[in-house]
Amino acid sequence: MRALPGLIALHQQRARGESKLLVAVDVGTASARAAVVAPSGAMLARAEHPLELQRHDASHAEYSSEQVWEAVCLAVRSAMAAAGGLPDEVIGISFDATCSLVVRDSAGAPLTVSQQGGAQWDTIAWFDHRALLEAEECTGTGHAVLDYVGGVMSPEMEVPKLMWLKRHLPQSWARAGYFFDLADFLTWKASGSAARSQCTLTCKWTYLGHLEQGWQPDFLAQVGLEDMLERGNLPAQASPIGTDLGPLSAVAAAQLGLAAKCRVGLGLIDAHAGALGTLGQFATDVSTIDRHLALIAGTSSCVMALSSEARPAAGVWGPYSGAVLPDAWLNEAGQSATGALLDHVIRWHGAGGEPTAARHTAIIERVMLLRQTEGLALGSRLHVLPDFHGNRSPLADPNALGVISGLTLDADFNSLCRLYWRTAVSIALGVRHILEALNQKGYAIDTLHVTGGHTRNPLLMELYANATRCTVVEPSTLDATLLGTAIVAATAAGLYPDLASAAAAMHQGGTERKPEPEARGQFDKDYKIFLEMLKQRALIDTIA
């Protein structure tokens, strides 16, 4: 918990009797974070609280939505205390979250999604891959909805997860009364409204937001979910991001430590909030937005590209209408394990240990030292394919495996540092691979706007510029995802006439990093090897 610049402006507003505040909540993979934000977009304070996660194996992961809500309330209260904000000053709140699936009964009580039981475990984590077979079945239908998910259904989408639930936990399915994306669950808890965001339904539920009839009953019937809408209390129509859902309920206001008059804005998925916080500055000129890409990078990475027209791309989710901005189409690509992969490399290596922040820092400092003598060719015979949790984009292959070529018997700290560096290189090359797929479909991306935990890793930030040959912009705001959600809150509170106006007004600027011309030769060679390794992996899989 820490106070941030902007408090002087708050005190000045109070002196004029004009103080207004916004609260933004971001629920990620490991924690719930909250920020208190001024109408200008300046962040006054933020705080976070950890989430409890139950894991049985590499494919199953579950949350308790009640514990998630408790973490949200604690984070909001802590952020308000750090900002010195008064409950009556907060006029708007909104939520973003991972695309985890919450299951509740008809009375709103938790229903288990765990084969180990325990009603509190009612939420399938976004990265859970239990529904691989169900996702393949969805792909096998060849239905038109697949044209808006890159042609291949991912096990991270909600439809295959619900297929799995109906088959493996029929007792939970029979008692179900609500199915929520986590962001929609949070606005329901806050306001009592069961409205669903166009962002969540369009991106994760096969709802086609650009059509008058968004749901496709024939597809749902094909995959055995003809009763999904009724069973899950899902609306016939999605609602736009930033819709005013009304005031906080009395119960939620008390739990959050806010006044009941605070308006609740219909939220969005966490990566999409990051896209709004970084690309929202171009909201008033959608015709040029296709030069810019948002890279929301932490445990995993989401790559978000917006355009004024639909641009389908194989292996890339979307195009989605209105999933970030009302007049723009979104293509969403990603890497399922990036920060998590670097953590894994540290744990896996004999000289590694626990991947604490201090351990990452020590490795990064040693890499920098080794590069003083070896340059960019450090570990140049080590080559990595970073698909240790499948390839989300552009191959859309959840069964893809990671590959490391060039290992020796070295097991000392320097060998760990070389492997860490080359793994970081592979993550950046994976982004380049995605960029090529997008640019082949009409994008002209030359600028990456990076937000998330990777901004604290100087190796990755350098590589995102040099390996992709793009200008990298690091937003000046300390948290572009929370800024994006504050933009939503401001819209619902009526501070701005619409979402695009709020995004343009609250943008906080950023710092540019240009690619280094002298690095091009090394990373062009690395990328050529990267592509060849993809071919060789496919060949080996065919033989096997």
C-alpha positions as CSV (number, residue, x, y, z in Angstrom):
1,M,0.0,0.0,0.0
2,R,1.4,3.4,-0.9
3,A,0.2,6.9,-1.6
4,L,0.9,8.3,-5.0
5,P,1.3,11.8,-6.5
6,G,-2.0,13.8,-7.0
7,L,-3.0,14.2,-3.4
8,I,-2.3,18.0,-3.5
9,A,-5.0,18.3,-6.2
10,L,-7.4,16.5,-4.0
11,H,-6.9,18.9,-1.1
12,Q,-7.3,21.8,-3.5
13,Q,-10.6,20.4,-4.7
14,R,-11.7,19.9,-1.1
15,A,-11.0,23.5,-0.4
16,R,-13.3,24.5,-3.3
17,G,-15.9,21.9,-2.2
18,E,-15.5,20.0,-5.5
19,S,-13.7,16.8,-4.5
20,K,-14.6,13.8,-6.6
21,L,-12.9,10.4,-6.6
22,L,-13.1,7.2,-8.6
23,V,-12.3,3.7,-7.5
24,A,-10.9,1.1,-9.9
25,V,-10.5,-2.6,-9.0
26,D,-8.4,-5.1,-11.0
27,V,-8.6,-8.8,-10.1
28,G,-5.6,-10.6,-11.6
29,T,-4.3,-14.1,-11.3
30,A,-2.7,-13.7,-7.9
31,S,-4.2,-10.6,-6.3
32,A,-7.0,-8.1,-6.2
33,R,-5.8,-4.5,-6.6
34,A,-7.6,-1.3,-6.1
35,A,-6.8,2.3,-6.9
36,V,-8.2,5.7,-6.0
37,V,-8.1,7.9,-9.1
38,A,-8.9,11.6,-9.7
39,P,-11.2,12.5,-12.6
40,S,-8.1,13.7,-14.5
41,G,-6.7,10.1,-14.5
42,A,-4.1,10.8,-11.8
43,M,-3.7,7.9,-9.5
44,L,-3.8,8.9,-5.8
45,A,-3.2,5.6,-4.1
46,R,-3.4,1.9,-4.7
47,A,-3.3,-1.3,-2.7
48,E,-3.6,-5.1,-3.2
49,H,-4.6,-8.2,-1.4
50,P,-3.7,-11.8,-2.3
51,L,-6.1,-14.4,-3.7
52,E,-6.4,-18.0,-2.6
53,L,-5.9,-20.5,-5.4
54,Q,-6.6,-24.2,-5.2
55,R,-4.6,-26.4,-7.6
56,H,-4.7,-30.2,-8.0
57,D,-2.5,-30.5,-11.1
58,A,-1.2,-28.5,-14.0
59,S,-4.7,-28.4,-15.7
60,H,-7.0,-27.6,-12.8
61,A,-7.1,-24.4,-10.8
62,E,-10.0,-22.8,-8.8
63,Y,-10.8,-19.7,-6.8
64,S,-13.4,-19.0,-4.2
65,S,-15.4,-16.0,-5.5
66,E,-16.3,-15.1,-1.9
67,Q,-12.6,-14.8,-1.0
68,V,-12.1,-12.8,-4.2
69,W,-14.7,-10.4,-3.1
70,E,-13.2,-10.2,0.4
71,A,-9.8,-9.4,-1.2
72,V,-11.4,-6.7,-3.3
73,C,-13.0,-5.1,-0.3
74,L,-9.8,-5.1,1.7
75,A,-7.9,-3.6,-1.2
76,V,-10.4,-0.9,-1.7
77,R,-10.4,0.0,2.0
78,S,-6.6,0.1,2.1
79,A,-6.3,2.3,-1.1
80,M,-8.9,4.7,0.3
81,A,-6.9,4.9,3.6
82,A,-3.7,5.6,1.7
83,A,-5.3,8.3,-0.4
84,G,-7.1,9.8,2.6
85,G,-10.3,9.6,0.6
86,L,-13.7,10.1,2.2
87,P,-16.5,7.7,1.3
88,D,-18.8,10.5,0.1
89,E,-16.2,11.7,-2.4
90,V,-16.2,8.5,-4.4
91,I,-18.8,8.9,-7.2
92,G,-17.9,5.9,-9.4
93,I,-16.5,2.4,-9.2
94,S,-15.8,-0.3,-11.7
95,F,-14.1,-3.7,-11.9
96,D,-11.9,-5.6,-14.3
97,A,-10.9,-9.2,-13.8
98,T,-9.4,-12.3,-15.5
99,C,-11.9,-14.3,-17.6
100,S,-12.4,-16.8,-14.8
101,L,-15.8,-18.6,-14.7
102,V,-18.0,-18.2,-11.6
103,V,-20.9,-20.6,-10.9
104,R,-23.7,-19.7,-8.4
105,D,-27.0,-21.4,-7.6
106,S,-30.4,-19.7,-8.2
107,A,-30.2,-18.0,-4.7
108,G,-26.8,-16.6,-5.6
109,A,-24.8,-19.0,-3.3
110,P,-21.5,-20.7,-4.5
111,L,-21.6,-24.0,-6.3
112,T,-18.5,-26.2,-6.5
113,V,-16.6,-26.5,-9.8
114,S,-14.0,-28.8,-8.1
115,Q,-14.0,-32.6,-8.4
116,Q,-12.5,-32.5,-4.9
117,G,-15.7,-30.8,-3.6
118,G,-16.0,-27.8,-1.4
119,A,-18.8,-25.4,-2.3
120,Q,-16.5,-22.4,-1.8
121,W,-14.4,-23.4,-4.8
122,D,-17.0,-22.0,-7.3
123,T,-14.7,-20.4,-9.9
124,I,-12.6,-22.0,-12.6
125,A,-9.4,-20.0,-13.1
126,W,-8.9,-18.4,-16.5
127,F,-5.8,-20.4,-17.2
128,D,-7.4,-23.8,-16.2
129,H,-7.0,-26.3,-19.1
130,R,-9.3,-29.0,-17.9
131,A,-11.6,-28.5,-21.0
132,L,-9.1,-29.4,-23.7
133,L,-11.3,-32.1,-25.2
134,E,-14.3,-29.9,-25.1
135,A,-12.5,-27.1,-26.8
136,E,-11.5,-29.5,-29.6
137,E,-15.2,-30.6,-29.9
138,C,-16.2,-26.9,-30.4
139,T,-13.5,-26.5,-33.1
140,G,-14.8,-29.6,-34.8
141,T,-18.3,-28.1,-35.3
142,G,-16.9,-25.7,-37.9
143,H,-19.6,-23.2,-36.8
144,A,-19.4,-19.6,-37.8
145,V,-18.8,-18.5,-34.2
146,L,-15.3,-19.9,-34.7
147,D,-14.6,-17.2,-37.3
148,Y,-14.5,-14.8,-34.3
149,V,-12.1,-16.7,-32.1
150,G,-9.4,-17.3,-34.7
151,G,-10.8,-20.5,-36.0
152,V,-9.9,-22.6,-33.0
153,M,-11.7,-22.8,-29.7
154,S,-9.4,-22.3,-26.6
155,P,-9.9,-24.2,-23.3
156,E,-9.6,-20.8,-21.7
157,M,-13.0,-19.8,-23.1
158,E,-16.2,-20.2,-21.0
159,V,-18.2,-22.5,-23.4
160,P,-15.8,-25.5,-23.2
161,K,-15.5,-25.0,-19.4
162,L,-19.3,-25.1,-19.1
163,M,-19.4,-28.2,-21.3
164,W,-16.9,-29.8,-18.9
165,L,-19.0,-28.8,-15.9
166,K,-22.2,-30.2,-17.3
167,R,-20.4,-33.6,-18.0
168,H,-18.3,-34.0,-15.0
169,L,-20.2,-32.2,-12.2
170,P,-23.9,-32.7,-13.3
171,Q,-25.1,-32.0,-9.8
172,S,-23.6,-28.5,-9.9
173,W,-25.0,-27.9,-13.4
174,A,-28.5,-29.0,-12.2
175,R,-28.5,-26.5,-9.4
176,A,-26.9,-23.6,-11.3
177,G,-28.7,-20.3,-11.4
178,Y,-25.9,-18.0,-12.6
179,F,-22.9,-18.2,-14.8
180,F,-20.6,-15.2,-14.6
181,D,-17.4,-14.0,-16.1
182,L,-15.5,-12.8,-13.0
183,A,-15.8,-9.1,-13.9
184,D,-19.6,-9.4,-14.3
185,F,-19.7,-11.3,-11.0
186,L,-18.0,-8.3,-9.2
187,T,-20.5,-5.8,-10.7
188,W,-23.3,-8.1,-9.6
189,K,-21.9,-8.2,-6.1
190,A,-21.5,-4.5,-6.0
191,S,-24.9,-3.4,-7.5
192,G,-27.2,-6.4,-7.7
193,S,-27.4,-6.0,-11.5
194,A,-27.1,-9.2,-13.5
195,A,-26.2,-7.3,-16.7
196,R,-23.3,-8.8,-18.6
197,S,-20.6,-6.7,-20.4
198,Q,-20.2,-6.8,-24.1
199,C,-16.5,-7.3,-23.5
200,T,-16.9,-10.5,-21.5
201,L,-19.7,-12.1,-23.5
202,T,-18.2,-11.2,-26.9
203,C,-14.6,-12.3,-26.0
204,K,-15.2,-15.4,-24.0
205,W,-18.8,-16.7,-24.5
206,T,-19.2,-16.9,-28.3
207,Y,-21.6,-14.0,-28.2
208,L,-21.5,-12.1,-31.6
209,G,-21.8,-8.5,-30.5
210,H,-22.0,-7.1,-34.0
211,L,-25.2,-9.0,-34.8
212,E,-28.8,-8.2,-33.7
213,Q,-29.0,-11.7,-32.3
214,G,-25.7,-12.2,-30.5
215,W,-26.3,-15.7,-29.2
216,Q,-26.2,-18.6,-31.7
217,P,-28.6,-21.2,-30.4
218,D,-27.7,-23.8,-33.1
219,F,-24.0,-23.7,-32.0
220,L,-25.0,-24.1,-28.3
221,A,-27.2,-27.0,-29.2
222,Q,-24.4,-28.6,-31.2
223,V,-22.1,-28.6,-28.1
224,G,-24.8,-29.7,-25.7
225,L,-25.4,-26.3,-24.0
226,E,-28.9,-25.6,-25.3
227,D,-29.9,-24.7,-21.8
228,M,-26.9,-22.5,-21.0
229,L,-28.6,-19.2,-21.3
230,E,-31.6,-20.2,-19.0
231,R,-29.4,-22.1,-16.6
232,G,-26.9,-19.3,-16.2
233,N,-29.4,-16.4,-16.2
234,L,-27.6,-14.9,-19.2
235,P,-29.3,-11.9,-20.9
236,A,-30.4,-11.9,-24.5
237,Q,-28.3,-8.8,-25.1
238,A,-25.0,-7.7,-23.7
239,S,-24.6,-4.2,-22.3
240,P,-21.8,-1.7,-23.3
241,I,-18.7,-1.2,-21.2
242,G,-19.3,1.7,-18.8
243,T,-23.1,1.2,-18.6
244,D,-24.3,2.8,-15.3
245,L,-25.7,-0.2,-13.3
246,G,-27.0,2.1,-10.6
247,P,-25.7,2.7,-7.1
248,L,-23.8,0.4,-4.8
249,S,-26.1,-1.9,-2.8
250,A,-26.2,-1.0,1.0
251,V,-24.4,-4.3,1.8
252,A,-21.7,-3.8,-0.8
253,A,-21.2,-0.1,0.2
254,A,-20.6,-1.2,3.8
255,Q,-18.2,-4.0,2.8
256,L,-16.2,-1.7,0.5
257,G,-16.3,1.2,2.9
258,L,-17.9,3.5,0.4
259,A,-21.1,5.5,0.2
260,A,-24.2,3.9,-1.3
261,K,-24.6,6.8,-3.8
262,C,-21.5,5.6,-5.7
263,R,-22.4,4.5,-9.2
264,V,-21.3,1.1,-10.5
265,G,-19.9,0.9,-14.1
266,L,-20.2,-2.3,-16.0
267,G,-16.7,-3.6,-16.4
268,L,-14.4,-5.6,-18.6
269,I,-11.7,-8.2,-18.7
270,D,-8.4,-7.2,-17.2
271,A,-6.3,-7.2,-20.4
272,H,-9.0,-5.2,-22.1
273,A,-8.8,-2.6,-19.3
274,G,-5.1,-2.4,-20.0
275,A,-5.8,-1.9,-23.7
276,L,-8.3,0.9,-22.8
277,G,-5.7,2.5,-20.5
278,T,-3.0,2.5,-23.1
279,L,-4.8,2.8,-26.4
280,G,-7.7,4.9,-25.2
281,Q,-5.8,8.1,-26.2
282,F,-6.5,7.2,-29.8
283,A,-10.2,6.7,-29.2
284,T,-11.2,9.9,-31.0
285,D,-9.2,8.8,-34.1
286,V,-10.0,5.1,-34.7
287,S,-8.8,5.3,-38.3
288,T,-5.1,5.4,-37.2
289,I,-5.3,3.2,-34.1
290,D,-4.2,0.1,-36.1
291,R,-0.6,1.3,-35.9
292,H,-0.6,0.8,-32.1
293,L,-0.7,-2.4,-30.1
294,A,-1.2,-2.9,-26.4
295,L,0.9,-5.5,-24.7
296,I,-0.4,-6.3,-21.2
297,A,2.3,-8.4,-19.8
298,G,2.6,-10.1,-16.4
299,T,2.1,-13.8,-15.5
300,S,0.9,-14.2,-19.1
301,S,0.7,-11.7,-21.9
302,C,-2.2,-10.3,-23.9
303,V,-1.6,-8.6,-27.2
304,M,-4.5,-6.3,-28.1
305,A,-4.9,-4.6,-31.5
306,L,-7.8,-2.3,-32.5
307,S,-9.0,-1.2,-35.9
308,S,-12.0,0.5,-37.5
309,E,-12.9,-2.7,-39.4
310,A,-13.1,-6.4,-38.8
311,R,-9.9,-8.2,-39.6
312,P,-10.1,-11.9,-39.0
313,A,-6.7,-13.7,-38.4
314,A,-6.1,-17.4,-37.9
315,G,-4.9,-18.2,-34.5
316,V,-5.9,-14.8,-33.1
317,W,-9.1,-14.3,-31.1
318,G,-11.6,-11.9,-32.6
319,P,-12.4,-9.8,-34.4
320,Y,-14.6,-8.6,-31.5
321,S,-17.0,-5.7,-31.9
322,G,-17.2,-3.2,-29.0
323,A,-14.9,-5.2,-26.7
324,V,-12.8,-2.2,-25.7
325,L,-14.2,0.9,-27.5
326,P,-17.7,1.1,-29.0
327,D,-16.6,1.9,-32.5
328,A,-13.6,-0.3,-32.8
329,W,-12.9,-4.0,-33.6
330,L,-10.5,-5.9,-31.4
331,N,-8.1,-8.7,-32.3
332,E,-6.7,-10.4,-29.2
333,A,-3.7,-12.6,-29.2
334,G,-1.6,-13.8,-26.3
335,Q,1.0,-15.9,-24.7
336,S,-0.2,-18.2,-21.9
337,A,3.0,-18.2,-19.8
338,T,5.6,-15.4,-19.9
339,G,6.3,-14.0,-16.5
340,A,5.3,-17.5,-15.3
341,L,7.8,-19.0,-17.7
342,L,10.7,-17.0,-16.3
343,D,9.6,-18.0,-12.8
344,H,9.5,-21.6,-13.9
345,V,13.0,-21.4,-15.4
346,I,14.3,-20.2,-12.1
347,R,12.6,-23.0,-10.1
348,W,13.7,-25.6,-12.6
349,H,17.4,-24.8,-12.8
350,G,19.7,-26.2,-10.2
351,A,21.1,-22.8,-9.3
352,G,17.6,-21.1,-9.3
353,G,15.6,-21.4,-6.1
354,E,12.4,-19.4,-5.5
355,P,11.6,-16.8,-8.1
356,T,11.3,-13.8,-5.8
357,A,11.7,-10.3,-7.0
358,A,15.2,-10.2,-5.4
359,R,16.1,-13.4,-7.3
360,H,14.9,-11.9,-10.7
361,T,16.9,-8.7,-9.9
362,A,20.1,-10.7,-9.2
363,I,19.8,-12.7,-12.4
364,I,19.1,-9.5,-14.5
365,E,22.1,-7.8,-13.0
366,R,24.3,-10.7,-13.8
367,V,23.0,-10.9,-17.4
368,M,23.9,-7.2,-17.8
369,L,27.4,-7.9,-16.5
370,L,27.9,-10.9,-18.8
371,R,26.7,-8.9,-21.7
372,Q,29.5,-6.4,-21.2
373,T,31.9,-9.0,-22.5
374,E,29.6,-11.3,-24.7
375,G,27.1,-8.7,-26.0
376,L,23.8,-9.6,-27.5
377,A,25.3,-13.0,-28.4
378,L,25.2,-14.1,-24.8
379,G,24.1,-17.8,-24.8
380,S,23.6,-17.6,-28.6
381,R,23.6,-21.3,-29.0
382,L,20.7,-21.6,-26.6
383,H,17.3,-21.5,-28.3
384,V,13.9,-21.6,-26.6
385,L,10.3,-22.1,-27.8
386,P,8.3,-20.5,-25.0
387,D,5.2,-22.6,-25.3
388,F,5.4,-24.4,-22.0
389,H,1.6,-23.9,-21.5
390,G,0.6,-24.2,-25.1
391,N,0.6,-21.6,-27.8
392,R,-2.3,-19.3,-27.7
393,S,-1.3,-17.2,-30.7
394,P,-0.7,-17.3,-33.5
395,L,-0.7,-21.2,-33.7
396,A,-3.8,-21.6,-31.4
397,D,-2.4,-24.9,-30.2
398,P,-3.0,-25.6,-26.4
399,N,-1.1,-28.8,-26.8
400,A,2.1,-27.2,-28.0
401,L,5.2,-27.8,-25.8
402,G,8.1,-25.8,-24.9
403,V,11.5,-26.6,-26.3
404,I,15.1,-25.8,-25.2
405,S,18.0,-26.5,-27.6
406,G,21.6,-26.1,-26.7
407,L,21.9,-27.4,-23.1
408,T,25.2,-28.5,-21.6
409,L,26.3,-30.0,-18.3
410,D,26.7,-26.4,-16.9
411,A,24.6,-26.0,-13.7
412,D,26.1,-22.8,-12.2
413,F,24.5,-19.4,-11.7
414,N,25.9,-18.1,-15.0
415,S,24.3,-20.9,-16.9
416,L,21.0,-20.0,-15.2
417,C,21.5,-16.4,-16.3
418,R,22.2,-17.4,-19.9
419,L,19.0,-19.5,-20.0
420,Y,17.0,-16.8,-18.4
421,W,18.2,-14.3,-21.0
422,R,17.5,-16.6,-23.9
423,T,14.0,-17.4,-22.5
424,A,13.3,-13.7,-22.4
425,V,14.5,-13.5,-26.0
426,S,12.0,-16.2,-27.0
427,I,9.2,-14.4,-25.3
428,A,9.9,-11.3,-27.3
429,L,10.2,-13.3,-30.5
430,G,6.8,-14.8,-29.7
431,V,5.4,-11.3,-29.8
432,R,7.1,-10.7,-33.1
433,H,5.5,-13.8,-34.5
434,I,2.1,-12.5,-33.4
435,L,2.8,-9.0,-34.9
436,E,3.6,-10.6,-38.3
437,A,0.3,-12.5,-38.2
438,L,-1.6,-9.3,-37.5
439,N,0.2,-7.1,-40.0
440,Q,-0.5,-9.7,-42.7
441,K,-4.2,-9.0,-42.1
442,G,-4.1,-5.3,-42.7
443,Y,-2.5,-3.9,-39.5
444,A,0.5,-1.6,-39.7
445,I,1.8,-2.0,-36.2
446,D,5.0,-0.1,-35.4
447,T,4.4,0.9,-31.8
448,L,3.9,-1.3,-28.7
449,H,2.4,0.2,-25.6
450,V,3.5,-2.1,-22.7
451,T,2.0,-2.3,-19.3
452,G,2.0,-4.8,-16.5
453,G,4.7,-6.5,-14.5
454,H,7.1,-6.7,-17.5
455,T,7.7,-3.0,-17.3
456,R,9.8,-3.7,-14.2
457,N,12.1,-6.1,-16.1
458,P,14.6,-4.1,-18.1
459,L,15.7,-7.1,-20.2
460,L,12.1,-7.6,-21.5
461,M,11.5,-3.9,-22.2
462,E,14.8,-3.8,-24.2
463,L,13.9,-6.9,-26.1
464,Y,10.4,-5.8,-26.9
465,A,11.9,-2.9,-28.8
466,N,14.9,-4.7,-30.4
467,A,13.4,-8.1,-31.2
468,T,10.2,-6.7,-32.7
469,R,11.8,-3.6,-34.3
470,C,9.0,-1.5,-32.9
471,T,8.9,1.7,-30.8
472,V,8.0,0.7,-27.2
473,V,6.0,3.1,-25.1
474,E,5.8,2.7,-21.3
475,P,2.8,4.6,-20.0
476,S,3.5,7.2,-17.4
477,T,0.7,6.1,-15.2
478,L,1.8,3.5,-12.6
479,D,-0.9,1.1,-13.7
480,A,-2.6,1.4,-17.1
481,T,-5.0,-1.5,-16.3
482,L,-6.3,0.3,-13.3
483,L,-6.5,3.6,-15.3
484,G,-8.6,1.8,-17.9
485,T,-11.0,0.6,-15.2
486,A,-11.1,4.1,-13.8
487,I,-12.1,5.4,-17.2
488,V,-15.0,3.0,-17.1
489,A,-16.0,4.3,-13.6
490,A,-15.8,7.9,-14.8
491,T,-18.1,7.1,-17.7
492,A,-20.7,5.5,-15.4
493,A,-20.5,8.4,-13.0
494,G,-21.3,10.8,-15.8
495,L,-18.0,12.7,-15.6
496,Y,-17.7,12.4,-19.4
497,P,-20.3,12.0,-22.1
498,D,-19.0,8.6,-23.2
499,L,-16.3,6.1,-22.9
500,A,-14.1,7.5,-25.8
501,S,-14.3,11.0,-24.3
502,A,-13.3,9.7,-20.9
503,A,-10.4,7.7,-22.3
504,A,-9.0,10.7,-24.3
505,A,-9.3,13.0,-21.3
506,M,-7.8,10.7,-18.7
507,H,-4.7,9.5,-20.7
508,Q,-1.5,10.1,-18.8
509,G,1.2,10.0,-21.6
510,G,4.3,7.8,-21.7
511,T,8.0,7.3,-22.4
512,E,9.3,6.0,-25.7
513,R,12.1,3.5,-26.4
514,K,13.3,3.2,-30.0
515,P,14.8,-0.1,-31.3
516,E,18.6,-0.1,-31.5
517,P,19.8,-0.5,-35.2
518,E,22.9,-2.5,-34.1
519,A,20.7,-5.2,-32.5
520,R,18.8,-6.0,-35.7
521,G,21.2,-8.6,-37.1
522,Q,21.3,-10.7,-33.9
523,F,17.5,-10.8,-33.5
524,D,16.8,-11.4,-37.2
525,K,19.0,-14.4,-37.0
526,D,17.3,-15.5,-33.7
527,Y,13.9,-15.1,-35.3
528,K,14.9,-17.2,-38.3
529,I,16.0,-20.0,-35.9
530,F,12.7,-19.5,-33.9
531,L,10.6,-20.2,-37.0
532,E,12.7,-23.2,-38.0
533,M,12.3,-24.7,-34.5
534,L,8.5,-24.4,-34.9
535,K,8.7,-26.4,-38.1
536,Q,11.0,-29.0,-36.5
537,R,8.7,-29.3,-33.5
538,A,5.7,-29.9,-35.8
539,L,7.7,-32.5,-37.7
540,I,8.7,-34.4,-34.5
541,D,5.1,-34.3,-33.3
542,T,4.0,-35.9,-36.7
543,I,6.6,-38.6,-36.4
544,A,5.7,-39.3,-32.7
